[in-house]
């Protein structure tokens, strides 16, 4: 099981860049519970729960599109690039 999503093609001053999911933050800003997001995105509870618990979880583009649609945001709003040495 991998805990980080690395993009080896992207480098910032020698550091590996990770993608950090912002799904939990955006859902909370919109007042949307995990249960409601699961239903609107047509995704399983374990999938949404894991994304909420681990913002570095690897997910498919299909999953990102479903979540973005359910949250009424662009897919690019669901993640941010962070340097390898950032501590959350």
Protein Blocks (a to p, Z undefined) as FASTA:
>chain_A
ZZbdcdfkbcgehiacddddfklmmmmmnopafklmmmmnopafklmmmmmmmmmbccdf
klmmmmmmmnopafklmpccddfkbcZZ
